[in-house]
């Protein structure tokens, strides 16, 4: 299979997986934002995501694994179309749409300046009040 065919196949599987999760497959900015919330590495750009969606580029292997985890498919299937397909999954893990590892969250929080740390704390306090937990 030629590399261009692989890129097109990946793009098609990516768009199909996004639609299956009711995510907007036509909005590279939204996809980049959602991906970056879930990926603990260098953020992807809107241009990179646009290339993924148009079949002009493939993500690196670590990004492919992060996409597969988010989209609840195997990385092998997402990249090559081989292995377990989304239709083959009968058990779906019930998990929130957004999860953040506590150590990752702590590292990101510590990287903020003091003013932004205060904003985060105020936001958390406000959300807890809204939920009646504080």
Secondary structure, DSSP 8 states (H G I E B T S, - for coil): --HHHHHHHHHHHHHHHHHHTT--TT-HHHHHHHHHHH--SS---HHHHHHHHHTS----HHHHHHHHHHHTS-HHHHHHS-S--GGG--------S----HHHHHHHHHHS-HHHHHHHHHHHHHHHHHTT--
